[in-house]
Amino acid sequence: MKETGLIVGASVASSRARVDEIDAAGRDGVRATVSDLLARDGVEEAFAIQTCNRSEAYVVVERPAAGAAALSSFAPDVRDGSVRRMDHEESLEHLMRVASGLESLVLGEDQIIGQVRVAYEECRSAGGIGPVLEDAVTKAIHVGERARTETSINEGVVSLGSAAVELASSETELAGTTAIVVGAGEMGTLAARALDDTEVDEVIVANRTVPNAEFVAGEIETDAAAVPLADLVRLLPDADLVITATGSSEPVIDADHLTGMDGAVCIDIAQPRDVDPSAAELSNVSLFDIDALESVTHRTRKQRATEAEAVERIIDEELDRLLQSYKRKRADDVISTMYAEADRVKNRELDSALSKLDAQGELTDDQRETVEAMADALVGQLLAAPTRSLRDAAGEDDWETIQTALRLFDPEFDERPLATGEPGATASAPETAVEELDD
């Protein structure tokens, strides 16, 4: 019997990890992480997501121990206290919280739901998405959509780009200044749009692909220009504000690139970092990274506390639905096994009976159909009550009843206690995901 698997997850995020630790955990990229996890013993499915303030991996396995072993290869260079390890139910709830923006540095930010979608497509292309993660990730995306349409969780400052601009405005006077946005991706675009709502005099968008920079510059009403990234060093001395948000794996700005600036503010919201951390020692530049945005996001969190409670209620509702769905699937697995075994016995005995009847006188087609219909009816009637009982048992987390059915109908069933948090598990199961995955 192919059982419904359970999810085990690991998260390295800004809530407990430093920027460099998040960087280290996500160094291999989503596809490579998924491919590595799928090669591990016992892993049936795998999902990974990497953003500026989190790097996470999830696997589908039959036993929690297999999941813990597989995820030991994820973030091996990150200190244990920075890694949150999650059992089945925790993983499902956490994915919903991530997609709805409750786990974001900027509470309720909109970009994360798109990032979850992109990660889902990448993981599916890499062969990591199967039936269990299909349900889990698409449900998380659905929750994220509900959070944004049914609550006001995303009103106000909703991105790292806009948070960076708000931080800049608290550090320096933006009126009449020149701002450089390094990177023309999603975060760079959001930063440019946020600057468009300030009194900066000019916005320069620097990017390796100039047409992309031109597109971002054309999106805002403030005087804007697009330049190749190669021109950045030449332009930095005349800038009052620099916001970096590229996808480069290496710093694009070294400390010596900033020595000609005078009292400028530089905010690095890239992951990995765009600005060499040693630039923080310069006296002529105020350098901030993602961790420094906490003051901005703290205000946002206070404003959105009530809306977050509404999102929590949506998550509770959808999590219960998803868990019930997994339980139904587990019951269906058992019921399928039960019917398959009953059909095997029925077919064997039916062939024997028809052979004996043929020996007593050749049966007509109608007579054969009558005997076969009677056999099918007997199986259906005999299994109707057990089918109802198994579905009720799954809904009530009564794994003992399901185990009994498997012992009766599956000769190869290897009885094992399920882990707490696994679909169909009971709290009394001796092998628990919490024990297996304790930090």
C-alpha positions in Angstrom: 0.0 0.0 0.0 1.3 3.5 -0.8 0.6 5.5 2.3 0.1 9.3 2.5 3.5 10.6 3.5 4.3 13.2 6.1 6.2 16.5 5.7 9.3 17.4 7.7 10.7 21.0 7.3 13.7 23.1 8.2 13.8 26.9 8.2 16.6 29.4 8.5 14.9 32.8 8.7 15.4 36.3 10.0 13.4 35.5 13.2 16.4 33.5 14.6 19.2 33.6 12.0 21.7 36.3 10.8 21.8 37.5 7.2 25.1 35.6 6.6 23.5 32.4 7.9 20.5 32.7 5.6 22.9 33.3 2.8 24.9 30.1 3.7 21.7 28.0 3.9 20.5 29.1 0.5 23.9 29.1 -1.3 23.1 26.1 -3.5 19.8 27.5 -4.9 16.4 26.0 -5.0 16.8 23.4 -7.8 20.1 22.1 -6.5 18.6 21.8 -3.0 15.6 19.9 -4.2 17.8 17.6 -6.3 20.0 16.9 -3.4 17.1 16.1 -1.1 15.4 13.8 -3.6 18.5 11.8 -3.7 18.3 11.1 0.0 17.0 7.8 1.3 13.3 7.8 2.0 12.6 11.2 0.4 9.5 11.0 -1.9 9.0 14.8 -2.5 11.0 17.9 -1.8 10.3 21.7 -1.8 12.6 24.6 -1.1 12.1 28.4 -1.0 14.8 31.1 -0.8 14.1 34.8 -0.3 16.0 37.7 1.1 15.2 36.8 4.7 14.6 33.0 4.6 15.9 29.8 3.3 13.7 26.7 3.9 13.5 23.1 2.8 10.7 20.5 3.2 10.7 16.8 2.4 7.9 14.1 2.3 8.9 10.9 4.0 7.2 7.9 5.7 9.0 8.4 9.0 10.1 11.5 10.9 13.6 10.0 11.3 14.1 9.8 7.6 13.1 13.4 7.2 15.5 14.5 9.9 18.3 12.5 8.3 17.6 14.0 4.8 17.5 17.6 6.1 20.8 17.2 7.9 22.4 18.1 4.6 20.4 21.4 4.5 22.3 24.3 6.1 25.1 22.2 7.5 27.3 25.2 8.2 24.6 27.1 10.1 24.6 26.9 13.9 21.8 24.7 15.3 20.1 27.6 17.1 19.5 29.3 13.8 17.6 26.3 12.3 13.9 25.7 13.1 13.0 22.1 12.5 9.3 21.3 12.0 7.1 18.2 12.0 4.2 17.6 9.7 1.6 19.9 11.1 4.1 22.6 12.0 5.4 22.6 8.4 1.9 23.0 7.0 1.0 25.8 9.3 4.4 27.5 8.7 4.0 27.4 4.9 0.6 29.1 5.3 2.1 31.8 7.6 4.9 32.4 5.1 2.6 32.8 2.1 0.3 35.1 4.1 3.2 37.4 5.2 3.0 36.6 8.9 6.6 35.4 8.9 8.0 38.2 6.8 10.3 40.9 8.1 7.7 43.4 6.9 4.5 41.9 8.2 2.0 41.2 5.5 4.3 42.1 2.6 3.0 41.2 -0.8 6.1 39.9 -2.5 6.3 36.7 -0.6 3.3 35.1 -2.1 4.8 35.6 -5.6 8.0 34.1 -4.3 6.2 31.0 -3.0 4.6 30.6 -6.5 8.0 30.9 -8.2 9.5 28.4 -5.8 6.6 26.0 -6.4 7.2 26.1 -10.1 10.9 25.6 -9.8 10.5 22.7 -7.5 7.9 21.1 -9.7 10.2 21.5 -12.7 12.9 19.8 -10.6 10.6 16.8 -9.9 10.1 17.7 -6.3 6.3 18.2 -6.2 4.1 15.2 -5.6 0.6 14.8 -4.2 1.5 15.7 -0.6 3.4 18.9 -1.4 1.0 19.8 -4.2 -1.8 20.0 -1.6 0.4 21.7 1.0 1.9 24.5 -1.2 -1.2 25.3 -3.2 -3.1 25.5 0.0 -0.5 27.9 1.4 -0.8 30.1 -1.7 -4.6 30.0 -1.4 -4.3 31.2 2.3 -2.0 34.0 1.2 -4.6 35.1 -1.4 -7.4 35.0 1.2 -5.2 37.0 3.7 -4.8 39.8 1.2 -8.3 39.9 -0.1 -10.2 39.4 3.2 -8.0 41.5 5.5 -5.9 44.7 5.4 -2.7 42.9 6.4 -0.9 44.4 3.4 -1.9 48.1 3.8 0.9 50.6 4.3 4.6 49.6 4.1 4.5 46.2 2.4 7.9 45.5 1.0 11.6 45.6 1.9 11.9 48.2 -0.9 9.4 50.6 0.7 10.8 49.8 4.2 14.3 50.8 3.0 13.0 54.1 1.7 11.2 54.8 5.0 14.4 54.0 6.9 16.3 56.3 4.5 13.9 59.1 5.1 14.4 58.8 8.9 18.2 58.9 8.5 18.6 61.8 6.0 16.6 64.6 4.3 15.6 63.2 0.9 14.3 66.4 -0.7 16.6 67.5 -3.6 18.8 64.4 -3.4 20.1 61.9 -5.9 19.2 58.3 -5.2 20.7 55.2 -6.9 18.8 51.9 -7.0 21.2 49.0 -7.8 19.2 46.2 -9.4 16.1 46.2 -11.6 14.4 43.1 -10.2 11.3 43.0 -8.0 12.9 44.6 -4.9 14.7 47.2 -7.0 11.5 48.1 -8.8 9.6 48.4 -5.5 12.4 50.6 -4.0 12.2 52.9 -7.1 8.4 53.2 -6.8 8.7 54.0 -3.1 11.3 56.7 -3.9 8.8 58.1 -6.5 6.6 59.0 -3.5 9.3 61.1 -1.9 10.9 64.4 -2.8 14.2 63.0 -4.2 15.4 65.0 -7.2 16.7 62.1 -9.3 16.6 58.4 -9.3 19.3 56.4 -11.1 18.7 52.7 -11.8 21.9 50.7 -12.3 21.6 47.1 -13.7 23.7 44.7 -15.7 20.9 44.5 -18.2 20.2 48.1 -19.2 16.8 47.6 -20.9 15.5 46.2 -17.5 16.9 49.3 -15.8 15.2 51.5 -18.5 11.9 49.8 -17.8 12.1 50.5 -14.1 13.1 54.1 -14.7 10.2 54.5 -17.1 7.8 53.3 -14.4 8.2 56.4 -12.2 7.4 60.1 -12.6 10.6 61.4 -10.8 13.4 62.2 -13.2 15.1 58.9 -13.7 18.0 57.4 -15.7 19.1 53.9 -16.5 22.8 53.0 -16.5 24.8 49.9 -16.8 26.2 48.4 -13.6 29.7 49.1 -14.9 29.0 52.8 -14.4 28.0 52.5 -10.8 31.4 53.1 -9.3 31.7 56.4 -11.2 28.3 57.6 -10.1 28.5 56.7 -6.4 30.4 59.8 -5.2 27.5 62.1 -6.3 24.8 60.0 -4.7 23.1 60.8 -1.4 21.2 57.5 -1.1 22.0 54.1 -2.4 19.6 51.1 -2.2 21.1 47.8 -3.4 18.9 44.9 -4.4 20.6 42.7 -7.0 20.6 38.9 -7.3 24.4 38.8 -7.4 26.2 36.0 -5.5 29.1 38.3 -4.8 29.2 41.9 -3.5 28.9 44.5 -6.3 30.1 47.4 -4.1 33.4 47.2 -2.2 34.4 49.5 0.6 36.8 51.4 -1.6 34.0 52.2 -4.0 32.3 54.3 -1.3 35.3 56.3 -0.1 34.4 59.3 -2.3 30.9 59.7 -0.8 30.1 62.3 1.7 27.5 61.5 4.4 25.5 59.2 2.1 23.1 56.5 3.3 23.5 53.1 1.8 20.9 50.4 2.4 21.6 46.8 1.3 18.4 44.8 1.0 20.0 42.1 -1.1 20.5 38.5 -0.1 23.4 37.6 -0.5 24.7 41.1 0.4 25.5 43.5 -2.4 27.8 45.7 -0.3 30.9 44.4 1.3 30.2 44.4 5.1 33.6 46.0 5.7 32.1 49.2 4.4 30.3 49.6 7.7 33.7 50.8 9.1 33.7 53.9 6.9 32.9 57.2 8.7 31.6 58.9 5.6 28.8 56.4 4.9 25.9 55.1 6.9 25.5 51.4 5.9 22.4 49.4 6.8 21.5 45.8 5.9 18.2 43.9 6.2 18.6 43.5 10.0 18.6 47.3 10.4 15.0 47.4 8.9 13.7 46.0 12.2 12.8 49.5 13.5 10.7 50.2 10.5 9.0 46.8 10.5 8.3 47.0 14.2 6.0 50.0 13.6 4.3 48.2 10.8 3.7 45.2 13.0 2.0 47.3 15.6 -0.3 48.8 13.0 -1.2 45.4 11.6 -1.6 43.4 14.8 -5.4 43.3 14.5 -5.3 42.2 10.9 -2.8 39.6 11.8 -5.3 38.1 14.2 -7.8 37.8 11.4 -5.2 36.1 9.2 -4.5 33.7 12.0 -8.1 32.7 12.0 -8.0 32.0 8.3 -4.9 29.8 8.8 -6.6 27.8 11.6 -9.6 27.2 9.3 -7.6 26.2 6.3 -5.1 24.1 8.3 -8.0 22.1 9.7 -9.4 21.6 6.2 -6.0 20.4 4.9 -5.4 18.0 7.8 -8.9 16.5 7.3 -8.1 16.1 3.6 -4.9 14.2 4.4 -6.8 12.0 6.8 -9.4 11.2 4.1 -6.6 10.3 1.7 -5.1 8.0 4.3 -8.4 6.3 4.9 -8.9 6.0 1.1 -5.4 4.3 0.9 -6.5 1.8 3.5 -9.9 1.3 1.9 -8.3 0.8 -1.5 -6.0 -1.9 0.0 -9.0 -3.5 1.6 -11.0 -3.7 -1.6 -8.0 -4.9 -3.6 -7.5 -7.8 -1.2 -11.2 -8.6 -1.2 -11.3 -8.5 -5.0 -8.3 -10.8 -5.1 -10.0 -13.4 -2.9 -13.3 -12.9 -4.7 -11.8 -13.5 -8.1 -10.0 -16.6 -6.9 -13.1 -18.1 -5.4 -15.3 -17.0 -8.3 -13.0 -18.8 -10.8 -13.1 -21.9 -8.7 -16.9 -21.8 -8.4 -17.4 -21.2 -12.1 -15.1 -24.0 -13.0 -17.1 -26.4 -10.8 -20.4 -25.2 -12.2 -19.0 -25.6 -15.8 -18.0 -29.2 -14.9 -21.7 -29.9 -13.9 -22.9 -28.5 -17.2 -21.8 -25.6 -19.3 -23.0 -22.2 -18.0 -24.7 -19.7 -20.2 -23.4 -16.1 -20.4 -26.4 -14.9 -18.4 -25.7 -17.4 -15.7 -22.1 -16.4 -15.5 -23.1 -12.7 -15.2 -25.6 -13.6 -12.4 -22.9 -15.4 -10.4 -20.3 -12.6 -10.9 -22.9 -10.0 -9.9 -23.7 -11.9 -6.8 -20.0 -12.1 -5.9 -19.6 -8.3 -6.4 -22.6 -7.6 -4.4 -21.4 -9.7 -1.5 -18.0 -7.9 -1.4 -19.7 -4.5 -1.6 -22.2 -5.3 1.2 -19.6 -6.9 3.4 -17.2 -4.0 3.1 -19.7 -1.1 3.3 -19.7 -1.0 7.1 -15.8 -1.3 7.4 -15.5 1.5 4.8 -17.6 3.8 6.9 -15.7 2.8 10.1 -12.3 3.5 8.5 -13.4 6.9 7.3 -14.7 7.8 10.8 -11.5 6.4 12.3 -9.3 8.6 10.1 -11.4 11.7 11.0 -10.9 10.9 14.7 -7.2 10.1 14.4 -8.0 6.5 15.4 -4.9 4.9 13.9 -5.4 1.7 16.0 -8.5 0.9 14.0 -6.7 1.6 10.7 -3.8 -0.6 11.8 -6.2 -3.4 12.5 -7.7 -3.1 9.1 -4.3 -3.2 7.5 -3.3 -6.3 9.5 -6.5 -8.0 8.2 -6.3 -7.0 4.6 -2.6 -6.3 3.8 -0.4 -9.4 4.2 2.7 -7.2 3.8 1.7 -4.6 6.3 4.6 -3.6 8.6 2.9 -2.2 11.6 4.5 1.0 13.0 3.4 3.8 15.3 2.9 7.1 13.5 4.5 10.3 14.6 2.6 13.1 16.2 1.7 15.5 13.4 1.5 12.7 10.8 -1.9 12.3 9.1 -3.8 9.8 11.1 -1.5 9.9 14.1 -2.4 10.0 17.7 -0.8 11.9 20.5 0.2 8.7 22.3 2.3 7.4 19.4 5.7 6.6 21.0 7.7 7.8 18.0 7.2 11.6 17.8 8.4 14.1 15.3 9.2 16.5 18.1 11.6 13.9 19.7 13.1 13.0 16.3 13.6 16.7 15.3 14.3 18.4 18.6 16.9 21.2 18.1 
